[in-house]
Amino acid sequence: MAVTLDKLINTTGSSLRFRPLSPALDATAKLVWKKYQVFSKAAGLYLRKLRECFGGI
């Protein structure tokens, strides 16, 4: 048994089944950092990708 926020795994061909919770649950997340933070190359690329995906952050 697993609890997830969405159907994130492929259950085809297995005995696992996805059952949504009722009533539906909502979740929010925040990503914060210091205003003038110096990022590593990897962290900078990660933040850039987040901005591309979610825009405006």
Distance bins in CASP14 RR format, pairs under 12 A and 6 or more apart:
PFRMAT RR
TARGET T0000
AUTHOR 0000-0000-0000
RMODE 2
METHOD distances of the structure
MODEL  1
1 15 0 0 0 0 0 1 0 0 0 0 0
1 16 0 0 0 0 1 0 0 0 0 0 0
1 17 0 0 0 0 0 1 0 0 0 0 0
1 18 0 0 0 0 0 1 0 0 0 0 0
1 19 0 0 0 0 1 0 0 0 0 0 0
2 8 0 0 0 0 1 0 0 0 0 0 0
2 9 1 0 0 1 0 0 0 0 0 0 0
2 11 0 0 0 0 0 1 0 0 0 0 0
2 14 0 0 0 0 0 1 0 0 0 0 0
2 16 1 0 0 1 0 0 0 0 0 0 0
2 17 0 0 0 0 0 1 0 0 0 0 0
2 18 0 0 0 0 1 0 0 0 0 0 0
2 19 0 0 0 0 0 1 0 0 0 0 0
3 9 0 0 0 0 0 1 0 0 0 0 0
3 18 0 0 0 0 0 1 0 0 0 0 0
3 19 0 0 0 0 0 1 0 0 0 0 0
3 20 0 0 0 0 0 1 0 0 0 0 0
3 21 0 0 0 0 1 0 0 0 0 0 0
3 25 0 0 0 0 1 0 0 0 0 0 0
3 27 0 0 0 0 0 1 0 0 0 0 0
4 11 0 0 0 0 0 1 0 0 0 0 0
4 16 0 0 0 0 0 1 0 0 0 0 0
4 18 0 0 0 0 1 0 0 0 0 0 0
4 19 0 0 0 0 0 1 0 0 0 0 0
4 20 0 0 0 0 0 1 0 0 0 0 0
4 21 0 0 0 0 1 0 0 0 0 0 0
4 25 0 0 0 0 0 1 0 0 0 0 0
4 27 0 0 0 0 0 1 0 0 0 0 0
5 18 0 0 0 0 0 1 0 0 0 0 0
5 20 0 0 0 0 0 1 0 0 0 0 0
5 21 0 0 0 0 1 0 0 0 0 0 0
5 24 0 0 0 0 0 1 0 0 0 0 0
5 25 1 0 0 1 0 0 0 0 0 0 0
5 26 0 0 0 0 1 0 0 0 0 0 0
5 27 1 0 1 0 0 0 0 0 0 0 0
5 28 0 0 0 0 0 1 0 0 0 0 0
5 29 0 0 0 0 1 0 0 0 0 0 0
6 18 0 0 0 0 1 0 0 0 0 0 0
6 20 0 0 0 0 1 0 0 0 0 0 0
6 21 0 0 0 0 0 1 0 0 0 0 0
6 24 0 0 0 0 0 1 0 0 0 0 0
6 25 0 0 0 0 0 1 0 0 0 0 0
6 26 0 0 0 0 0 1 0 0 0 0 0
6 27 0 0 0 0 1 0 0 0 0 0 0
7 16 0 0 0 0 0 1 0 0 0 0 0
7 17 0 0 0 0 0 1 0 0 0 0 0
7 18 1 0 1 0 0 0 0 0 0 0 0
7 19 0 0 0 0 1 0 0 0 0 0 0
7 20 0 0 0 0 1 0 0 0 0 0 0
7 21 0 0 0 0 0 1 0 0 0 0 0
8 16 0 0 0 0 0 1 0 0 0 0 0
8 18 0 0 0 0 1 0 0 0 0 0 0
9 16 1 0 0 1 0 0 0 0 0 0 0
9 17 0 0 0 0 0 1 0 0 0 0 0
9 18 1 0 0 1 0 0 0 0 0 0 0
10 16 0 0 0 0 1 0 0 0 0 0 0
10 18 0 0 0 0 1 0 0 0 0 0 0
11 17 1 0 0 1 0 0 0 0 0 0 0
11 18 1 0 1 0 0 0 0 0 0 0 0
11 19 0 0 0 0 0 1 0 0 0 0 0
12 18 0 0 0 0 0 1 0 0 0 0 0
21 27 0 0 0 0 0 1 0 0 0 0 0
29 50 0 0 0 0 0 1 0 0 0 0 0
29 54 0 0 0 0 0 1 0 0 0 0 0
29 57 0 0 0 0 0 1 0 0 0 0 0
30 54 0 0 0 0 0 1 0 0 0 0 0
30 57 0 0 0 0 1 0 0 0 0 0 0
31 37 0 0 0 0 0 1 0 0 0 0 0
31 43 0 0 0 0 0 1 0 0 0 0 0
31 46 0 0 0 0 1 0 0 0 0 0 0
31 47 0 0 0 0 1 0 0 0 0 0 0
31 49 0 0 0 0 0 1 0 0 0 0 0
31 50 1 0 0 1 0 0 0 0 0 0 0
31 51 0 0 0 0 0 1 0 0 0 0 0
31 53 0 0 0 0 0 1 0 0 0 0 0
31 54 0 0 0 0 1 0 0 0 0 0 0
31 55 0 0 0 0 0 1 0 0 0 0 0
31 56 0 0 0 0 0 1 0 0 0 0 0
31 57 1 0 0 1 0 0 0 0 0 0 0
32 47 0 0 0 0 0 1 0 0 0 0 0
32 57 0 0 0 0 1 0 0 0 0 0 0
33 39 0 0 0 0 1 0 0 0 0 0 0
33 43 0 0 0 0 1 0 0 0 0 0 0
33 44 0 0 0 0 0 1 0 0 0 0 0
33 46 0 0 0 0 0 1 0 0 0 0 0
33 47 1 0 0 1 0 0 0 0 0 0 0
33 50 0 0 0 0 0 1 0 0 0 0 0
33 57 0 0 0 0 0 1 0 0 0 0 0
37 43 0 0 0 0 1 0 0 0 0 0 0
37 44 0 0 0 0 1 0 0 0 0 0 0
37 47 0 0 0 0 1 0 0 0 0 0 0
38 44 0 0 0 0 1 0 0 0 0 0 0
38 47 0 0 0 0 0 1 0 0 0 0 0
39 45 0 0 0 0 1 0 0 0 0 0 0
39 46 0 0 0 0 1 0 0 0 0 0 0
39 47 1 0 0 1 0 0 0 0 0 0 0
39 48 0 0 0 0 1 0 0 0 0 0 0
39 50 0 0 0 0 0 1 0 0 0 0 0
40 46 0 0 0 0 1 0 0 0 0 0 0
40 47 0 0 0 0 0 1 0 0 0 0 0
41 47 0 0 0 0 0 1 0 0 0 0 0
41 48 0 0 0 0 0 1 0 0 0 0 0
42 48 0 0 0 0 0 1 0 0 0 0 0
42 49 0 0 0 0 0 1 0 0 0 0 0
43 49 0 0 0 0 0 1 0 0 0 0 0
43 50 0 0 0 0 0 1 0 0 0 0 0
44 50 0 0 0 0 1 0 0 0 0 0 0
44 51 0 0 0 0 1 0 0 0 0 0 0
45 51 0 0 0 0 0 1 0 0 0 0 0
45 52 0 0 0 0 0 1 0 0 0 0 0
46 52 0 0 0 0 0 1 0 0 0 0 0
46 53 0 0 0 0 0 1 0 0 0 0 0
46 57 0 0 0 0 0 1 0 0 0 0 0
47 53 0 0 0 0 0 1 0 0 0 0 0
47 54 0 0 0 0 0 1 0 0 0 0 0
47 55 0 0 0 0 0 1 0 0 0 0 0
47 56 0 0 0 0 0 1 0 0 0 0 0
47 57 0 0 0 0 1 0 0 0 0 0 0
48 54 0 0 0 0 0 1 0 0 0 0 0
48 55 0 0 0 0 0 1 0 0 0 0 0
48 57 0 0 0 0 0 1 0 0 0 0 0
49 55 0 0 0 0 0 1 0 0 0 0 0
49 57 0 0 0 0 0 1 0 0 0 0 0
50 56 0 0 0 0 1 0 0 0 0 0 0
50 57 1 0 0 1 0 0 0 0 0 0 0
51 57 1 0 1 0 0 0 0 0 0 0 0
END
